[in-house]
Amino acid sequence: MISSDVIEQAWDFSAKELQWNKIPHFTQEEFNGKIETYSGSIILSLSEYREVLKKRIVISPANWGKHSKKSWHYQIENRNKYVQAIDIFPRTDLAYAWLTAIKTGLFKGIGVYPYWSYSVKRLVGGLHLDTRKSDHIAMWWCDKNKKYHYFTTWKQVHSLFMLLLEH
């Protein structure tokens, strides 16, 4: 396990500076040729998450697509020097992957996208994970009409969980 202190310290440096021979589940090449823009903390958190999940993770090629202007996918002056977000396709049940992301406590932003698809690899259903600095976890999901739903109650979390189980 990587300590939370090490992950916290990695927030302010590039993932390119990591000791990649000590990151068992990923290679630099999986990050769309832009590893120098990612923070060390998002990569270390993702590696720890993969260790707990015990299932393969495919990095989404859409990490460099269009996002909201304040997205943690971007480097924003005076906020974050390096990218703090990653989109993934877990190679397991999406409900399990989502609950595992919550349980680890590694992420402060968790988005669930049951209708995402990556046709080249025939994958459906993904997660947005980020290491924003916050006292609480921001959670949301995106429906098939691309409408975003932000969680404010545990009842809403339960409803999404039930939807994922049916999916």
N, C-alpha and C positions, 0 to 999 in steps of 0.2 A: 504494500500500500504506500502511496505517496502521501506525505503529511499535508494537511490543509495549509500549514504555514508555507510549504514549498509552492503549492498551487497559488496561494495568494501573492507570493513574491514574483511569480512568473507572469502576473498580470501586466507588468510594465516592460516586458522584453519580448522580442520576436521568437516565434516557435523555431525559426531556423537555428537559433542558438542552443536548442535542447540537445541533449545527448541521445540521439535517435536510436542508438544501439541498445538503449535501456527502455525503449517504448515498444513493448512486444507485439502489439496488435495492428500497428499502422506504419506506413512509410511516408516520407515527405512527398513522394510522387502522387499519392492519393488525394492531395489537396489542391488539385487543379493548377499546379505550377505556380501557386502564389503563397507558398508556405511562409515566406518572409513577412507577409502582411498579418498573419494570425498571431495572437498572443500565445505565449507559452501556457498560460492558464487554461485556455479553452482546449488545447491539445492534451495537456495533462489530465484535465477533468474528463475529457472524452475517453482517454485511455483507462482511467479508473472506472468509469461507467461501463466500458466494455468488459473489464475484468469482473465486475459484479453481475452484469447481464449474462455473461457466459454464452453469448451468441455473436455471430459475425455482424458487422456494421458496414454498410456501403455509404460512402460520402456522396452526397447529392452533387451533381454537376451544376445545379442551379444556385449554388452559394453565391455566385457572382451575377445573378439575375437582378431583376427589379425588386426593390424592397422599399418600405416607407423611408422618408428622408432621414429619420432619426434612428433607423435600424442599427442594431449592434453588429450587423454585417459590414458596416462601414467604419472607417477610421474618421472620427470627428474631433477636430481641434478642441483642446481644453476639456475633452471628455474621456476619450480613449485613444491611445497612440496606436494600438493594434486591434485587429478584428477580434471581437469577443463572442461571436456567434457561429454556429455551424448547423447545417441541415443534413439529416441522415435518414437512411432507410434501414431500420433494424431488421435483421433476418430472423424475426420471431414474431409472435403475436403482438400487435400494436398496444393492446391494453397492458400487457405485461411489461413491455418496453417503457411505456409512459409511467406506470406505477414505480418501476425501478428507478427511473430518472428522478422522480419525486423523493423516493426513499433514500437515495444516496446523499441528498443535500448538496450536491456538487454544483447545481445550476440555480440561477435566480430568475431565469426566463425559460419557460417550457411551453412550446406550442405543439398541438396535435393536429395533424393533417391526414385524416383517414382517406382522402380522395386524391392525394398526390400520386403521380405515377412516373415511373422511369422506364419507358417502354423498351429501351435498349437492353436492359437487364430484367425486364418483366417484373418490376417491383411496384407494389402499391402500398401506400400508407407510410407516412414519415413523421419525424419529429424535428422541431427547431429547438436547439439547446443553446443557452447563452450564460455567460458569467458576469453579467452586469453587476455593478455595485449597488446593493439594495438590502434593506432589512427584511423584506418579504419576497415571496416567490410570485412572479407574474405568470399566470397561466391562462391559456386561451385555446380555442380550437377553431378550425375553418371548415364550414360545411360544403356540400357539393356545389352550392351556388356561389362559393367563394366569399361568403359572409362570415365575418369574424364574431366570435362569442367569447367574451372575457368572463372568467369565473369570479364571482363575488360571494358565493355560498357553496357549502359542501354538497348541497342538493344538486347543484349544477354539475359538480364533479361526478357525482353518482350517476346522473343522467347520461353523461358522455361515456362513462365506463360501461353502462348497460348497452349503449349504442355500439360501442366497439366490440362487445362480446357477441352481438348479433351480426356484425359486419363480416 
